[in-house]
Amino acid sequence: MAEPGTVFMNTTTNPQPLLKIDAVAKNFGPVTAVDNVSIDIKENEFFALLGPSGCGKTTLLRMLAGFESPNSGRILLSGKDISPLPPEKRPLNLMFQSYALFPHMTVRQNLNYGLEMEGLAKAEIKRRVDETLASTDLTNFADRKPEQLSGGQKQRVALARALVKRPKVLLLDEPLGALDKKLRERMQLELKRLQHEAGITFIIVTHDQEEALVMADRMAILRDGKLLQVGTPEEIYETPSDRFVANFIGIMNFIDGEVDGEGRFTADGTTFPMPGIHPKGKATLAMRPEHMSISSSGDGLRGKISDIAYHGLDRVLHIASPASAQPVQLRIPASEGQNYAPGQPVALAFNTAKGRLY
């Protein structure tokens, strides 16, 4: 089991994409579920498809698996167009959120089944199943049936059953959705470890932003069937392409004001330096809570504390300000938070070099 905080690096150097989604579109009657999406996914990459409900991420995953056919565009695997191939002819495996284990079979039998259908020799099946049981920490549970397993163990069996077939790409549709918070967090690291060790490209669909940030090498943000941004978790968190992405990933504060065209941003009568070249006029400054602080000098954006939320290591101050439609959120150490109370007036300082103007 990986220790919390373990970082797994993707060491692949192949510049050619393993999987190429080329201008793919899918319509269901008048509804466009996927709208001309193009994404290149590398070999041995952990890639996340992320977005709100109805954004098209599951439809895109089902097209990769072969359960839906694109109305236009191509899906290339190692340069070969697999769009016309049925699911059973594709070297991709889909792991469903429901796990879909055979209840009358033991764990070992669940893993054996797919390899038996391929007609592999018994000795080869046993070798591959034993290796996969060991890598997923399931050896001691090989003779149990699904009803005798916990939620986390069932999740690992479903993953092992997909891994044992050694697909080029493993597709995962909300694989951790049925788990409680602590087990979910543990399995995030476990999935990343298994992906790294197996050397298989993982493509995961999730609506959980934190889950994608923890596990993915890169991610794609979708909305209403359109691709908004592709990048590493850090790139998308720190430099979101538009206001929707900024608001969707993590906590983002939006401060309304004006840019003077000469490197200054003014909100509610307070002016801040704004590096870079920006056109003069009204603008919204997007700021992460960690790039803001309470001004010790009393100079800054004026506001009043409306609420304080305790999160263990830190506290989040919710600050009402005329410059923001929603309370501004500011994260500070828990001990420092004891010095503040609801109703207290404060002034906010910004590290505007870390901000984004929209």
C-alpha positions in Angstrom: 0.0 0.0 0.0 1.4 3.4 -0.9 2.0 5.9 1.9 -0.1 9.1 1.8 1.7 11.8 -0.2 3.5 9.3 -2.4 4.1 10.8 -5.9 4.1 8.5 -8.9 5.8 9.9 -11.9 4.9 9.0 -15.5 8.2 8.1 -17.1 7.0 7.4 -20.7 9.1 9.2 -23.4 7.1 8.1 -26.4 5.9 11.3 -28.1 3.3 9.5 -30.2 -0.2 9.2 -28.6 -1.4 5.7 -27.8 -5.0 6.8 -28.2 -6.2 9.5 -30.5 -9.7 10.9 -30.2 -10.0 12.8 -33.5 -12.9 15.3 -34.0 -15.4 12.8 -32.4 -19.1 13.8 -32.2 -22.2 12.0 -30.9 -25.8 13.0 -31.2 -28.9 11.5 -29.5 -31.6 12.9 -31.7 -31.5 16.7 -31.4 -29.1 16.5 -28.4 -25.4 16.8 -29.0 -23.7 14.8 -26.2 -20.1 15.1 -27.6 -19.3 18.0 -29.8 -16.2 17.6 -32.1 -13.8 16.5 -29.3 -10.1 15.9 -30.1 -7.7 14.5 -27.4 -4.4 12.7 -27.6 -3.7 10.3 -24.7 -0.2 9.0 -24.2 1.0 5.4 -23.4 1.1 4.6 -19.7 -0.8 7.8 -18.8 -3.4 8.2 -16.1 -5.9 10.4 -17.9 -9.1 11.8 -16.4 -12.3 13.0 -18.1 -13.9 15.5 -15.8 -17.0 17.7 -15.9 -20.5 18.2 -14.4 -23.4 15.7 -15.0 -24.4 15.7 -18.7 -21.1 17.1 -20.0 -20.5 14.1 -22.3 -17.7 12.4 -20.4 -19.5 9.0 -20.0 -20.7 9.0 -23.6 -17.1 9.6 -24.7 -16.0 6.7 -22.5 -18.7 4.4 -24.0 -17.5 5.4 -27.5 -14.0 4.4 -26.6 -15.3 1.1 -25.3 -17.4 0.5 -28.4 -20.8 0.6 -26.7 -21.7 3.8 -28.6 -20.7 4.7 -32.2 -19.6 8.2 -33.1 -21.7 10.1 -35.6 -18.4 11.6 -37.0 -14.7 11.5 -36.2 -12.3 8.7 -35.5 -10.8 6.8 -32.5 -7.3 5.7 -33.2 -5.4 3.1 -31.1 -1.7 2.9 -32.0 -2.6 4.5 -35.3 -5.4 2.1 -36.2 -9.0 3.3 -36.4 -11.0 1.1 -34.0 -14.2 3.1 -34.4 -15.9 0.3 -36.5 -14.8 -2.5 -34.1 -17.3 -4.1 -31.6 -16.4 -4.0 -27.9 -15.1 -7.6 -27.8 -12.6 -6.8 -30.6 -11.0 -3.8 -28.9 -7.9 -4.2 -26.7 -9.7 -1.9 -24.1 -11.5 -3.0 -21.0 -14.2 -1.1 -19.2 -14.7 -1.3 -15.4 -18.1 -0.2 -14.4 -19.0 1.7 -11.2 -21.3 -1.2 -10.2 -18.3 -3.7 -10.4 -20.6 -6.2 -12.1 -19.0 -9.2 -10.4 -20.4 -12.7 -10.9 -22.0 -13.4 -7.5 -21.9 -17.2 -7.8 -18.2 -17.3 -8.5 -15.2 -16.9 -6.2 -12.7 -14.1 -6.7 -10.4 -16.4 -8.5 -13.2 -17.7 -10.8 -14.2 -14.1 -11.6 -10.6 -13.4 -12.8 -10.4 -16.8 -14.6 -13.6 -16.2 -16.6 -12.3 -13.7 -19.2 -9.1 -15.6 -19.8 -11.0 -18.8 -20.2 -13.2 -17.1 -22.8 -10.0 -16.2 -24.7 -9.0 -19.9 -24.8 -5.8 -19.5 -22.9 -4.0 -22.6 -21.5 -4.8 -23.4 -17.9 -1.2 -22.9 -16.7 -1.1 -19.4 -18.3 -4.4 -18.5 -16.7 -3.2 -19.6 -13.3 0.0 -17.7 -13.6 -1.6 -14.5 -14.7 -4.4 -14.7 -12.1 -1.9 -15.4 -9.3 0.2 -12.4 -10.3 -2.8 -10.1 -10.5 -4.2 -11.3 -7.1 -0.8 -10.6 -5.5 -0.5 -7.1 -7.1 -4.0 -6.2 -5.9 -3.6 -7.7 -2.4 -6.3 -10.2 -3.0 -4.4 -13.5 -2.6 -6.0 -14.2 0.8 -9.5 -13.6 -0.6 -9.2 -15.7 -3.7 -11.7 -18.3 -2.5 -14.3 -15.9 -1.3 -17.5 -14.9 -3.1 -18.5 -11.2 -3.6 -21.0 -11.3 -0.8 -18.2 -12.1 1.6 -16.2 -9.0 0.6 -16.3 -5.4 1.7 -16.9 -2.5 -0.7 -13.2 -1.8 -1.1 -12.4 -5.5 -1.7 -15.1 -5.7 -4.4 -13.6 -2.7 -6.0 -10.2 -4.3 -6.1 -11.7 -7.5 -7.5 -13.4 -5.6 -10.3 -10.1 -3.8 -11.0 -8.1 -7.1 -10.9 -10.6 -8.7 -13.3 -10.0 -5.9 -15.8 -6.2 -5.9 -15.3 -5.7 -9.7 -15.7 -6.7 -9.4 -19.4 -3.8 -7.0 -19.9 -5.6 -4.5 -22.0 -3.7 -1.6 -23.7 -6.2 0.8 -22.2 -8.3 0.4 -19.0 -11.5 2.5 -18.9 -13.0 3.3 -15.5 -16.4 4.9 -15.1 -16.7 6.5 -11.6 -14.9 3.4 -10.1 -14.8 4.8 -6.6 -18.3 6.3 -6.5 -19.7 3.7 -4.2 -17.0 3.9 -1.5 -17.0 6.0 1.7 -14.7 9.0 1.9 -11.7 7.4 3.8 -11.7 4.3 1.6 -12.1 6.4 -1.5 -9.0 8.4 -0.6 -7.0 5.3 0.1 -8.1 3.7 -3.2 -7.2 6.8 -5.2 -3.5 6.1 -4.2 -4.0 2.4 -4.7 -5.3 2.9 -8.3 -2.4 5.1 -9.1 0.1 2.6 -7.8 -1.5 -0.2 -9.7 -1.6 1.8 -12.9 2.1 2.7 -12.5 3.1 -0.9 -11.8 0.9 -2.5 -14.6 2.1 0.0 -17.2 -1.4 0.3 -18.6 -3.0 3.5 -19.8 -5.9 4.4 -17.5 -8.8 6.6 -18.6 -11.1 7.5 -15.7 -14.4 9.3 -15.8 -15.2 11.2 -12.6 -17.2 14.3 -11.5 -14.9 14.6 -8.4 -12.4 17.3 -9.0 -10.2 16.4 -6.0 -10.1 12.8 -7.2 -8.9 13.8 -10.6 -6.3 16.2 -9.1 -4.9 13.4 -7.0 -4.7 10.6 -9.6 -4.4 12.1 -13.1 -1.2 12.8 -15.0 -3.4 14.9 -17.3 -7.1 15.7 -17.4 -9.7 17.1 -19.8 -12.5 19.4 -18.7 -15.8 19.0 -20.6 -19.0 21.0 -20.6 -22.1 20.6 -22.7 -20.2 18.1 -24.9 -17.4 20.6 -25.6 -13.8 20.2 -24.7 -12.7 23.3 -22.6 -9.2 22.5 -21.5 -6.6 19.7 -21.4 -3.6 19.8 -19.1 -1.8 18.6 -16.0 -3.7 19.0 -12.7 -1.4 21.9 -11.8 -1.9 23.6 -15.2 -5.6 23.5 -14.9 -5.7 24.5 -11.3 -3.3 27.4 -11.6 -4.1 28.6 -15.2 -7.8 27.7 -16.0 -8.7 28.6 -19.5 -12.0 30.3 -18.7 -14.3 31.3 -15.8 -16.2 28.0 -15.9 -13.0 25.9 -15.5 -11.7 28.2 -12.8 -15.0 27.8 -10.8 -15.2 24.1 -11.5 -11.8 23.0 -10.2 -11.3 23.7 -6.5 -12.4 26.9 -4.7 -12.1 30.1 -6.7 -13.0 33.7 -5.6 -14.3 36.1 -8.2 -13.7 39.8 -7.5 -15.5 42.3 -9.8 -13.7 45.5 -10.7 -11.9 47.4 -13.4 -8.5 47.4 -15.1 -7.0 50.7 -16.0 -4.9 49.4 -18.9 -1.7 50.4 -17.1 -1.2 47.4 -14.8 -3.7 48.2 -12.0 -6.9 46.5 -10.9 -9.5 48.4 -8.8 -12.3 46.7 -6.8 -14.6 48.6 -4.4 -12.3 51.6 -4.4 -9.1 49.6 -3.6 -6.4 49.4 -6.2 -4.0 46.5 -6.6 -1.1 46.0 -9.0 -2.0 43.6 -11.8 1.0 42.3 -13.7 0.7 41.7 -17.5 -1.0 43.5 -20.3 -4.8 43.7 -19.9 -7.3 45.8 -21.9 -8.9 48.7 -20.1 -12.4 48.2 -18.7 -14.5 46.0 -16.4 -13.0 42.7 -15.4 -13.3 39.9 -12.9 -10.3 38.8 -10.9 -10.2 35.1 -10.1 -8.2 34.3 -6.9 -7.6 31.0 -5.1 -8.0 31.2 -1.3 -4.4 30.3 -0.7 -3.2 33.4 -2.6 -5.1 35.8 -0.4 -4.5 37.0 3.2 -5.8 39.3 5.9 -4.0 42.6 5.5 -2.0 43.3 8.6 -1.8 47.1 7.7 -5.6 47.4 7.3 -5.1 48.3 3.6 -6.9 46.1 1.1 -10.3 45.1 -0.1 -12.9 45.8 2.6 -15.2 43.1 3.9 -16.9 41.6 6.9 -16.6 38.0 8.2 -19.9 36.3 7.7 -18.9 32.8 8.7 -16.0 30.7 9.9 -15.6 27.0 9.0 -13.3 24.7 10.9 -11.4 22.1 8.8 -9.0 20.7 11.4 -5.6 22.0 10.2 -7.1 25.2 9.0 -10.2 27.5 9.0 -12.0 29.0 6.1 -13.1 32.6 6.6 -16.2 33.5 4.5 -16.0 37.3 4.0 -18.8 39.4 2.5 -17.6 42.1 0.2 -19.4 44.5 -2.1 -16.9 43.5 -4.8 -18.1 39.8 -4.9 -21.5 38.3 -5.5 -20.6 35.4 -3.2 -18.6 35.5 0.1 -14.9 35.5 -0.5 -13.2 32.4 1.0 -9.9 32.7 2.7 -7.9 29.8 4.1 -5.8 30.4 7.2 -4.1 28.2 9.9 -6.6 26.9 12.5 -4.8 28.6 15.4 -4.8 32.0 13.6 -8.5 31.6 13.0 -9.2 31.8 16.7 -8.5 35.6 16.4 -11.5 36.2 14.2 -15.2 36.2 14.7 -18.3 36.6 12.5 -19.3 40.2 12.0 -15.6 41.4 12.3 -14.5 43.9 9.6 -11.3 42.9 7.8 -9.2 44.0 4.8 -8.0 41.5 2.2 -4.6 41.5 0.5 -4.1 39.7 -2.9 -1.1 38.1 -4.5 -2.4 39.3 -7.9 0.5 37.7 -9.7 -1.3 34.4 -9.0 -4.7 35.8 -10.2 -6.5 35.4 -13.5 -8.5 38.2 -15.2 -11.7 37.3 -17.1 
